[in-house]
């Protein structure tokens, strides 16, 4: 007998699975997902994940084998955490639900704090709680009543194939996108959907090719940070309704504590707060919203993917905000045995021999994408009561991307060229080949304003901060930032977020 103990996510290819597994439709979505998971496990065992397309975190109990299995989707769109305590195995996509169990002793993992200060997000399988672990993407955990064993069932492997040209790969992308979005359209239980839209090609292509009835974006009064005009222009070209939510500094700072509380762990990505405000705005008129995550990591969309790095270096994901030397001057209890390279080292060793772009994309898919982007999008959308679908994170699209030679992906200053070629079938050229803006937040300007930065300053130089940091180092950094060194904003924001989280949780 099989029992589904936990499921979070969405099975996109449910129609094909129901046909293959002998499940008679129509069923409610909850009933069909339960039936799919139970029958898929009975037929394929732990290999059931090879047949699921979508996003998922699953825990199921095999009564005959007396084992509990936890699965996380291949690229980590849904969260999954676990711990073993007093002969029991606890797992959930919400880390707060685990540490709320009275049997779990809440202890700060200082190793993660040191890593977080370098990267700006909780990287790898450790969490901010000692003894509580994150199930990594493409892995499943097995609990036999005494021991936990973790197994990798999938990893991103790039295998460039030059037998096809860029236009042929672009056509492959179009076919796969249509297949994926056709499955999204087929779910008659989800009859009304909207989409997030920035000024970039990813969300524009998703809006053009999908069934979203309207587009949503956030904007700012500050010039240089607002993409809403570009987004509105795209929506008008595509004949879609358009909603824009203008975010002011006070609304942004007021929302930070709620976002960090619901995030479960500190996240130094300032866009998470803007994304939360955007989700709350969408929730007023839609329950399901599309978003275009995944393309940059599959196809090489960041400038870091273009840059050469010395052969003796290790690529430490596309995001890191502090050097180890600086962290050493900042932390009171700096541990020389904790190195920034630790979460990356084994994976970096595995990708040696591949081309530089494949190496970087493998690292970013495995660590940055799930540790920052999907932590943000999953937790904030869930907290706002919105179901977020990320169709471009589908494994079938990665299976096209993995074959495209690196030389096809860049043209002058243009990134992910093959994907842009595919999108140009649905978009005007000006949109398909528009330079990436990056969806920035003007927090680097806002934090200097005394009208808004008082709570940040109080945290940075309060009693909690004195437990972890050298306040003279912090004061110097704060003074330099206020004096015009704006590049320091992300260091200060990441520290503030950690202190805020710590006071909320401990």
Backbone torsions as a table, in degrees:
resi	resn	phi	psi	omega
1	UNK	NA	140.5	-179.3
2	UNK	-118.6	133.6	175.8
3	UNK	-120.9	134.8	175.7
4	UNK	-88.7	110.5	-177.7
5	UNK	-86.3	-29.5	-177.2
6	UNK	-156.0	136.5	171.5
7	UNK	-149.0	129.9	173.5
8	UNK	-135.5	128.7	177.9
9	UNK	141.2	-155.7	-174.8
10	UNK	-155.0	125.2	178.6
11	UNK	-95.3	108.1	-171.8
12	UNK	-74.7	-40.4	-175.7
13	UNK	-91.9	41.1	-173.5
14	UNK	-65.5	-33.3	-177.7
15	UNK	-63.0	-47.8	179.0
16	UNK	-62.9	-40.7	-179.9
17	UNK	-66.2	-41.2	179.3
18	UNK	-62.6	-39.4	177.8
19	UNK	-65.4	-43.9	-177.9
20	UNK	-69.3	-32.2	-175.6
21	UNK	-97.1	0.8	177.4
22	UNK	74.1	32.1	179.0
23	UNK	-95.0	123.3	-175.7
24	UNK	-86.8	124.3	176.6
25	UNK	-99.9	158.7	8.7
26	UNK	-86.5	148.9	170.0
27	UNK	-132.9	160.0	171.3
28	UNK	-64.5	158.3	-178.5
29	UNK	-58.1	-44.0	-180.0
30	UNK	-61.2	-42.9	-179.3
31	UNK	-65.4	-42.0	-177.7
32	UNK	-69.7	-37.3	178.9
33	UNK	-66.3	-40.2	175.3
34	UNK	-61.4	-45.7	-178.4
35	UNK	-64.8	-42.0	179.4
36	UNK	-61.0	-48.1	-176.5
37	UNK	-64.7	-41.8	-179.0
38	UNK	-67.2	-45.8	-178.3
39	UNK	-73.3	-34.4	177.8
40	UNK	-64.4	-40.9	178.4
41	UNK	-66.6	-40.6	179.3
42	UNK	-63.3	-34.1	-177.8
43	UNK	-85.1	-40.5	-171.7
44	UNK	-116.0	-5.9	-177.8
45	UNK	63.8	-141.5	-177.7
46	UNK	-69.5	-9.4	176.4
47	UNK	-81.9	7.9	179.8
48	UNK	-58.4	-29.6	-177.7
49	UNK	-65.0	-22.8	178.4
50	UNK	-67.6	-13.7	-174.1
51	UNK	-110.9	-4.8	-177.1
52	UNK	-100.0	127.8	171.8
53	UNK	-114.9	130.5	-177.7
54	UNK	145.6	-140.5	177.8
55	UNK	-135.8	138.2	-175.8
56	UNK	-161.7	146.9	164.2
57	UNK	-131.5	123.0	-169.8
58	UNK	-130.6	138.9	167.2
59	UNK	-129.3	125.3	178.4
60	UNK	-134.7	148.6	-178.0
61	UNK	-108.2	122.5	175.1
62	UNK	-98.0	102.1	-174.8
63	UNK	-66.5	-36.2	-179.3
64	UNK	-65.1	-42.9	-180.0
65	UNK	-85.6	-11.3	-175.3
66	UNK	54.0	51.1	179.6
67	UNK	-136.4	145.8	174.4
68	UNK	-108.6	132.6	179.9
69	UNK	-118.6	137.2	173.1
70	UNK	-119.9	135.1	-179.1
71	UNK	-126.8	144.7	172.7
72	UNK	-127.4	141.7	-174.9
73	UNK	-60.1	165.4	-167.4
74	UNK	-59.4	-37.9	-177.4
75	UNK	-110.1	1.4	171.2
76	UNK	82.9	35.8	179.2
77	UNK	-66.1	-31.6	176.5
78	UNK	-107.7	148.4	-179.3
79	UNK	-84.7	151.4	172.0
80	UNK	-153.5	124.3	179.7
81	UNK	-123.8	158.6	-178.2
82	UNK	-155.7	159.3	170.8
83	UNK	-158.8	154.9	173.4
84	UNK	-108.3	130.1	-177.8
85	UNK	-148.7	128.3	176.5
86	UNK	50.3	46.2	177.0
87	UNK	74.9	12.0	-180.0
88	UNK	-124.5	157.4	-179.4
89	UNK	-118.2	119.2	-179.7
90	UNK	-107.2	133.5	177.9
91	UNK	-147.0	145.5	-179.2
92	UNK	-169.2	156.1	171.8
93	UNK	-78.2	-8.9	179.5
94	UNK	-111.6	107.6	-177.1
95	UNK	-62.6	-29.3	178.7
96	UNK	-64.6	-31.9	179.1
97	UNK	-66.7	-30.6	178.7
98	UNK	-75.5	-50.0	-176.6
99	UNK	-73.4	-11.7	175.1
100	UNK	-75.8	-17.2	178.0
101	UNK	-64.4	127.7	-175.4
102	UNK	-62.1	-17.7	179.5
103	UNK	-79.4	-14.3	-178.5
104	UNK	-91.8	122.2	176.6
105	UNK	-85.0	118.9	-178.1
106	UNK	-79.0	112.6	177.9
107	UNK	-133.0	131.8	-180.0
108	UNK	-68.6	133.0	175.3
109	UNK	-89.4	99.1	-176.8
110	UNK	-69.0	-23.8	175.5
111	UNK	-63.2	-41.1	178.9
112	UNK	-67.1	-36.5	177.2
113	UNK	-58.6	-43.6	-179.6
114	UNK	-65.0	-40.3	176.6
115	UNK	-67.6	-40.5	-178.9
116	UNK	-60.9	-39.6	-179.7
117	UNK	-63.3	-29.8	177.5
118	UNK	-75.9	-49.4	-171.7
119	UNK	-90.3	-32.8	-176.0
120	UNK	90.7	3.2	176.9
121	UNK	-152.8	159.8	-179.8
122	UNK	-76.3	104.7	-171.7
123	UNK	-96.7	144.2	173.1
124	UNK	82.6	-162.4	-172.2
125	UNK	-89.2	-17.7	176.1
126	UNK	-76.2	159.5	175.8
127	UNK	-124.7	-177.4	178.1
128	UNK	-74.7	-4.4	177.0
129	UNK	-110.2	126.4	176.0
130	UNK	-58.0	130.9	175.0
131	UNK	84.4	-5.5	176.0
132	UNK	-108.5	129.4	-172.1
133	UNK	-120.8	154.1	173.8
134	UNK	-96.3	128.9	172.8
135	UNK	-73.5	121.6	-175.6
136	UNK	-73.4	156.1	177.5
137	UNK	-57.3	146.0	178.2
138	UNK	69.1	21.9	179.8
139	UNK	-126.0	157.6	167.6
140	UNK	-133.8	150.5	179.1
141	UNK	-110.7	143.1	179.9
142	UNK	-122.7	128.4	-179.7
143	UNK	-119.8	121.4	-178.2
144	UNK	-105.1	14.4	-179.1
145	UNK	98.8	-16.6	179.7
146	UNK	-129.3	-41.4	-173.3
147	UNK	-129.6	152.0	174.9
148	UNK	-107.7	130.2	172.6
149	UNK	-125.2	139.4	-176.8
150	UNK	-115.4	134.3	-175.3
151	UNK	-128.2	140.6	175.4
152	UNK	-93.6	124.4	179.9
153	UNK	-106.4	-11.9	-179.9
154	UNK	-153.4	145.7	171.5
155	UNK	-145.6	150.5	179.2
156	UNK	-73.7	119.7	178.8
157	UNK	-125.3	123.2	179.5
158	UNK	-95.4	134.0	-179.1
159	UNK	-137.5	78.5	-175.5
160	UNK	-57.2	138.7	-177.6
161	UNK	-130.2	110.6	-177.3
162	UNK	-89.1	9.5	179.3
163	UNK	-73.2	-14.0	175.9
164	UNK	-118.0	150.7	177.9
165	UNK	-91.4	177.2	-175.5
166	UNK	-62.2	-38.4	-180.0
167	UNK	-65.9	-37.2	178.3
168	UNK	-66.7	-39.5	176.9
169	UNK	-67.9	-36.4	176.6
170	UNK	-60.0	-39.3	177.9
171	UNK	-67.0	-37.7	175.5
172	UNK	-59.6	-42.1	178.7
173	UNK	-60.8	-44.4	-179.7
174	UNK	-59.9	-42.7	-178.9
175	UNK	-63.9	-44.3	-178.7
176	UNK	-68.4	-41.5	177.9
177	UNK	-59.5	-43.0	178.7
178	UNK	-64.2	-38.7	177.0
179	UNK	-62.5	-46.9	-178.5
180	UNK	-63.5	-49.1	-177.8
181	UNK	-72.9	-24.3	172.2
182	UNK	-64.1	-38.8	176.2
183	UNK	-66.7	-36.9	176.7
184	UNK	-63.4	-42.6	179.7
185	UNK	-64.7	-30.3	-172.1
186	UNK	-71.8	-17.3	-177.3
187	UNK	-79.0	96.7	-175.1
188	UNK	-72.1	-14.7	177.4
189	UNK	-73.1	-26.3	178.5
190	UNK	-103.9	84.6	-168.4
191	UNK	-87.4	-22.0	-178.2
192	UNK	-130.1	124.4	-178.6
193	UNK	-135.4	152.2	172.2
194	UNK	-124.4	-179.5	-174.9
195	UNK	-142.6	145.1	169.4
196	UNK	-78.9	145.3	-177.3
197	UNK	-141.6	122.4	171.6
198	UNK	-105.5	-161.3	177.0
199	UNK	-89.0	0.9	-172.8
200	UNK	-92.6	173.3	-175.0
201	UNK	-73.1	-33.3	-173.2
202	UNK	-61.1	-56.4	-178.8
203	UNK	-69.4	-29.0	178.6
204	UNK	-67.4	-43.6	178.0
205	UNK	-64.5	-40.5	178.9
206	UNK	-62.1	-41.9	178.7
207	UNK	-66.4	-41.6	-177.3
208	UNK	-68.5	-37.4	-174.3
209	UNK	-92.5	-15.6	-174.3
210	UNK	-98.2	-168.0	-175.2
211	UNK	-111.2	18.3	177.8
212	UNK	-64.1	137.8	-178.2
213	UNK	-84.8	-20.9	-176.6
214	UNK	-152.4	160.2	179.3
215	UNK	-113.0	149.3	-178.8
216	UNK	-133.1	141.5	173.9
217	UNK	-148.8	170.1	172.2
218	UNK	-117.0	155.2	-179.5
219	UNK	-144.8	173.9	-176.9
220	UNK	-138.4	159.1	176.5
221	UNK	-75.7	-25.3	-175.5
222	UNK	-71.5	127.7	179.0
223	UNK	-68.9	147.4	-179.9
224	UNK	90.5	-10.4	-179.6
225	UNK	-118.0	-11.2	-170.6
226	UNK	-99.8	120.3	176.9
227	UNK	-102.8	5.5	-170.9
228	UNK	-65.6	-32.5	177.8
229	UNK	-65.7	-42.5	177.0
230	UNK	-62.3	-43.8	-179.8
231	UNK	-63.5	-43.4	179.9
232	UNK	-63.2	-40.9	178.1
233	UNK	-60.0	-43.3	178.4
234	UNK	-63.3	-45.2	179.8
235	UNK	-60.0	-40.5	178.9
236	UNK	-65.8	-40.8	177.5
237	UNK	-60.5	-33.8	-177.4
238	UNK	-92.2	-1.1	178.5
239	UNK	69.3	33.8	-178.7
240	UNK	-107.7	146.3	171.1
241	UNK	-62.5	154.6	-173.3
242	UNK	-139.6	133.6	176.0
243	UNK	-124.6	133.4	175.5
244	UNK	-124.9	136.0	176.2
245	UNK	-112.0	113.6	178.0
246	UNK	-82.6	128.1	-176.5
247	UNK	-105.6	126.5	174.4
248	UNK	-99.8	165.1	-176.1
249	UNK	-61.2	-44.1	-176.6
250	UNK	-64.5	-43.3	177.7
251	UNK	-60.8	-40.5	-179.3
252	UNK	-62.3	-52.5	-176.7
253	UNK	-67.6	-32.8	177.5
254	UNK	-65.1	-27.6	-175.0
255	UNK	-88.2	-17.2	-175.9
256	UNK	-54.0	-48.8	-178.0
257	UNK	-58.2	-41.8	179.2
258	UNK	-63.9	-42.4	-178.6
259	UNK	-63.3	-46.8	-178.5
260	UNK	-67.5	-35.9	176.7
261	UNK	-61.4	-48.6	-178.0
262	UNK	-73.9	-22.8	179.1
263	UNK	-64.4	-31.5	178.8
264	UNK	90.6	-34.6	176.3
265	UNK	-137.1	157.8	177.5
266	UNK	-62.9	141.3	175.0
267	UNK	-139.2	118.2	-176.7
268	UNK	-84.5	14.0	179.4
269	UNK	-86.7	108.0	-175.2
270	UNK	-65.5	-20.3	-179.7
271	UNK	-69.2	-17.3	-179.2
272	UNK	-61.0	-36.9	-179.3
273	UNK	-69.5	-43.0	177.1
274	UNK	-63.4	-39.2	178.8
275	UNK	-64.3	-38.1	177.8
276	UNK	-63.6	-43.8	177.8
277	UNK	-62.7	-39.4	177.1
278	UNK	-64.0	-41.1	178.2
279	UNK	-64.0	-41.3	178.5
280	UNK	-62.3	-37.0	178.6
281	UNK	-68.4	-42.2	178.1
282	UNK	-61.6	-39.9	-176.1
283	UNK	-59.1	-19.3	179.3
284	UNK	-70.1	-20.2	-178.3
285	UNK	-139.8	2.7	178.4
286	UNK	-154.2	151.1	178.1
287	UNK	-104.0	-20.3	-178.6
288	UNK	-124.9	132.3	-179.5
289	UNK	-137.6	140.0	176.2
290	UNK	-88.3	151.2	172.5
291	UNK	-146.4	152.6	-167.3
292	UNK	-97.2	23.9	-178.2
293	UNK	-61.1	150.4	173.4
294	UNK	113.2	-30.3	-172.6
295	UNK	-66.7	-44.4	-178.3
296	UNK	-59.5	-38.2	-177.9
297	UNK	-79.2	-28.0	178.4
298	UNK	-79.3	-38.7	-168.8
299	UNK	-112.9	-0.7	178.0
300	UNK	85.0	60.5	-173.4
301	UNK	-95.5	-9.3	-177.1
302	UNK	-97.8	151.6	177.8
303	UNK	-62.2	-29.3	177.3
304	UNK	-60.8	-25.7	179.9
305	UNK	-73.7	-17.7	-178.8
306	UNK	-90.4	-28.3	-171.2
307	UNK	-74.2	142.1	172.8
308	UNK	-79.0	142.9	173.3
309	UNK	-121.1	147.3	178.9
310	UNK	-56.4	145.8	-176.2
311	UNK	-59.6	-29.1	-177.5
312	UNK	-82.6	-5.3	-179.5
313	UNK	-86.4	159.0	168.6
314	UNK	-107.8	132.9	177.9
315	UNK	-75.6	116.0	-173.0
316	UNK	-103.6	49.7	-178.4
317	UNK	65.5	167.5	-173.9
318	UNK	-78.3	-0.4	-178.9
319	UNK	-134.2	118.3	165.0
320	UNK	-151.7	143.7	-165.2
321	UNK	-119.3	-16.8	179.1
322	UNK	-136.8	149.5	174.7
323	UNK	-84.2	158.5	177.6
324	UNK	-64.1	-35.6	178.6
325	UNK	-62.6	-39.9	179.5
326	UNK	-69.6	-41.7	179.4
327	UNK	-59.3	-36.0	178.6
328	UNK	-61.6	-36.5	178.2
329	UNK	-78.2	-16.8	-174.4
330	UNK	-93.8	-44.8	-174.3
331	UNK	-80.1	136.6	175.2
332	UNK	-69.5	-38.6	-176.7
333	UNK	-114.6	59.2	178.6
334	UNK	-67.5	131.3	-178.5
335	UNK	-104.1	113.3	-179.4
336	UNK	-63.4	-19.7	-178.3
337	UNK	-85.1	-5.2	177.9
338	UNK	-103.4	116.9	-176.5
339	UNK	-116.7	147.1	179.8
340	UNK	-59.7	-30.9	-176.2
341	UNK	-75.7	-14.2	-172.8
342	UNK	-53.4	-49.3	-177.0
343	UNK	-67.6	-16.5	-173.5
344	UNK	-103.2	-22.8	-165.0
345	UNK	-54.7	-51.2	-176.5
346	UNK	-64.6	-43.7	-179.9
347	UNK	-65.1	-39.4	179.0
348	UNK	-62.5	-38.5	177.8
349	UNK	-63.1	-39.4	-178.6
350	UNK	-64.7	-32.3	-173.2
351	UNK	-92.8	1.0	176.9
352	UNK	-62.3	139.1	-175.7
353	UNK	101.4	-20.0	174.7
354	UNK	-84.1	166.2	178.5
355	UNK	-70.0	156.9	-174.6
356	UNK	-56.1	-38.1	179.5
357	UNK	-65.5	-45.0	178.7
358	UNK	-60.4	-39.4	177.8
359	UNK	-59.6	-48.2	-177.4
360	UNK	-66.5	-43.7	-178.9
361	UNK	-64.6	-37.6	177.7
362	UNK	-61.4	-44.1	178.9
363	UNK	-64.0	-45.7	-176.9
364	UNK	-68.2	-38.8	177.5
365	UNK	-64.7	-40.8	-173.4
366	UNK	-77.5	-27.6	-171.1
367	UNK	-125.6	-55.5	-176.3
368	UNK	-69.8	-47.1	-175.1
369	UNK	-58.4	-47.8	-178.2
370	UNK	-81.3	-32.3	-174.6
371	UNK	-78.0	-25.7	-180.0
372	UNK	-116.1	-65.4	-171.2
373	UNK	-60.6	-52.5	-176.3
374	UNK	-76.1	-28.0	171.7
375	UNK	-59.9	-46.3	177.9
376	UNK	-59.8	-58.7	-170.7
377	UNK	-67.7	-37.8	-179.3
378	UNK	-68.5	-49.8	-174.5
379	UNK	-72.1	-39.8	-178.0
380	UNK	-70.7	-42.2	179.5
381	UNK	-65.6	-41.8	178.5
382	UNK	-61.3	-44.0	-179.5
383	UNK	-62.3	-30.0	-179.0
384	UNK	-89.4	-1.1	179.7
385	UNK	76.4	23.5	179.0
386	UNK	-110.1	136.8	174.5
387	UNK	-92.4	116.2	-177.2
388	UNK	-96.6	126.8	174.2
389	UNK	-110.1	133.1	179.5
390	UNK	-121.1	76.3	-173.7
391	UNK	-60.1	-29.4	-178.0
392	UNK	-77.8	-4.1	173.0
393	UNK	-88.8	2.3	-178.5
394	UNK	-61.8	137.9	-176.6
395	UNK	-60.4	-28.8	-179.8
396	UNK	-65.4	-30.7	176.7
397	UNK	-73.9	-38.5	174.3
398	UNK	-60.0	-37.1	-177.5
399	UNK	-66.3	-19.9	169.3
400	UNK	-82.1	-46.9	-176.6
401	UNK	-58.2	-36.4	-175.4
402	UNK	-64.6	-20.3	-176.9
403	UNK	-93.4	-11.7	-172.9
404	UNK	-80.0	123.8	178.0
405	UNK	-59.7	145.4	-178.5
406	UNK	-58.8	-33.7	-177.9
407	UNK	-65.0	-19.1	178.2
408	UNK	-81.8	-18.4	-166.9
409	UNK	-85.3	-17.1	-176.7
410	UNK	-127.7	142.3	178.1
411	UNK	-144.9	102.7	-175.2
412	UNK	62.8	-121.5	179.2
413	UNK	-91.9	4.3	-174.7
414	UNK	-93.7	132.7	177.0
415	UNK	-101.5	166.3	176.4
416	UNK	39.6	53.3	-171.9
417	UNK	-63.7	-39.7	-177.1
418	UNK	-65.2	-40.9	177.1
419	UNK	-63.2	-40.0	178.4
420	UNK	-63.4	-38.8	176.3
421	UNK	-59.8	-43.1	178.6
422	UNK	-62.2	-43.3	-177.2
423	UNK	-67.3	-27.7	-177.1
424	UNK	-65.2	-11.7	174.8
425	UNK	-70.9	-25.7	-178.4
426	UNK	-112.2	-14.8	-173.1
427	UNK	-121.9	151.1	169.6
428	UNK	-61.0	150.5	-176.7
429	UNK	-58.5	-35.5	-178.6
430	UNK	-62.0	-29.4	179.0
431	UNK	-87.2	-44.6	-176.7
432	UNK	-62.4	-33.1	-176.3
433	UNK	-112.8	21.9	176.6
434	UNK	-68.3	138.1	-179.3
435	UNK	-64.0	140.7	-179.5
436	UNK	-63.2	131.1	179.5
437	UNK	-93.4	-45.2	174.6
438	UNK	103.6	1.6	175.1
439	UNK	50.9	54.8	-177.8
440	UNK	-75.8	162.8	176.7
441	UNK	-119.4	135.4	-175.9
442	UNK	-77.6	30.2	-177.6
443	UNK	-64.5	-28.3	179.5
444	UNK	-62.1	-27.4	176.3
445	UNK	-86.7	-42.9	-176.0
446	UNK	-62.6	-38.4	-174.1
447	UNK	-66.0	-17.5	178.6
448	UNK	-81.1	-14.1	-174.8
449	UNK	-83.0	124.0	-178.9
450	UNK	-62.5	-19.7	178.2
451	UNK	-68.0	-23.1	-173.5
452	UNK	-120.8	-21.8	-168.8
453	UNK	-91.6	1.4	-179.2
454	UNK	-59.0	-46.7	178.6
455	UNK	-61.7	-34.4	178.7
456	UNK	-67.2	-46.2	-179.7
457	UNK	-61.5	-39.6	179.6
458	UNK	-63.7	-38.7	177.7
459	UNK	-69.4	-45.3	-175.7
460	UNK	-60.9	-31.3	-174.4
461	UNK	-120.5	24.6	179.6
462	UNK	-94.0	-172.8	-175.1
463	UNK	-65.6	-38.5	-179.9
464	UNK	-64.8	-43.4	-180.0
465	UNK	-60.1	-37.4	-179.0
466	UNK	-65.7	-17.1	176.8
467	UNK	-74.6	-24.9	-170.5
468	UNK	-118.5	-32.8	-167.4
469	UNK	-122.2	154.8	171.5
470	UNK	-80.1	111.7	-172.3
471	UNK	-67.7	-26.4	177.5
472	UNK	-67.2	-37.2	176.3
473	UNK	-66.1	-42.6	178.0
474	UNK	-63.2	-43.3	-178.7
475	UNK	-62.4	-40.5	178.0
476	UNK	-62.0	-43.9	-179.5
477	UNK	-64.7	-43.4	179.9
478	UNK	-62.6	-43.6	-179.9
479	UNK	-64.4	-42.7	178.3
480	UNK	-64.3	-39.8	178.3
481	UNK	-63.0	-49.2	179.5
482	UNK	-63.3	-26.2	-179.6
483	UNK	-82.1	-2.2	174.3
484	UNK	127.2	-6.8	180.0
485	UNK	-85.5	74.8	-171.8
486	UNK	-62.4	-23.9	-177.8
487	UNK	-62.1	-15.1	-179.7
488	UNK	-80.3	-4.8	-173.5
489	UNK	-58.6	-41.6	-174.5
490	UNK	-70.6	-30.5	173.8
491	UNK	-63.8	-47.6	-178.4
492	UNK	-66.0	-40.0	179.0
493	UNK	-64.0	-43.3	179.9
494	UNK	-62.4	-40.0	178.0
495	UNK	-66.5	-44.9	177.9
496	UNK	-57.7	-45.2	-179.5
497	UNK	-61.8	-43.8	177.4
498	UNK	-60.0	-46.6	-178.7
499	UNK	-63.2	-41.0	177.4
500	UNK	-61.5	-48.4	178.8
501	UNK	-59.5	-45.3	-176.8
502	UNK	-61.3	-44.3	179.4
503	UNK	-67.1	-29.9	176.9
504	UNK	-72.7	-35.9	-171.6
505	UNK	-98.5	-24.8	-176.8
506	UNK	-118.0	NA	NA
